Amino acid sequence: MPDNVLVALDGSPLAERALMYALETFPNATITTLYVINPIDSVIDVETGGLPVAEDWYENAQERATNIHTTATDLAAEHDIVLDTVTEVGNPPREILDYADSHGIDQIVMGSHGRSGLDRTFLGSVAETVTRRAQIPVTIIG
């Protein structure tokens, strides 16, 4: 059994299922949740919402990360588990892999796809990239 498990979160139902899987499967491990703020989202915000939306993109992304980690912490508390929560900024697959490499992670757990629409395509590619490049086991929850 792994000692240190990383659960990649994006706010999607599959990410929540991945967290539940980790909580139930690795109850004695240290579980860390990771949310990655992707700066590319600011470009999408400009295209869809204009400059006023883009000006607040980072604050909005930080608030989203806080909400996602709060939900994860609440779910873990139901299992009497305390999570470590981390938010990084950058390219999601790279940040997930870098975090795992630099923090002694033994296992990565993540959903197969993220949110709906365009994000679903991008985040599906995140799962694929992490799976292909990770030097440790990756569990994909579909």
Salt bridges, closest charged atoms under 4 A:
GLU24 OE2 - HIS79 NE2 3.87
ASP119 OD2 - ARG115 NE 3.17
GLU128 OE2 - ARG132 NE 3.63
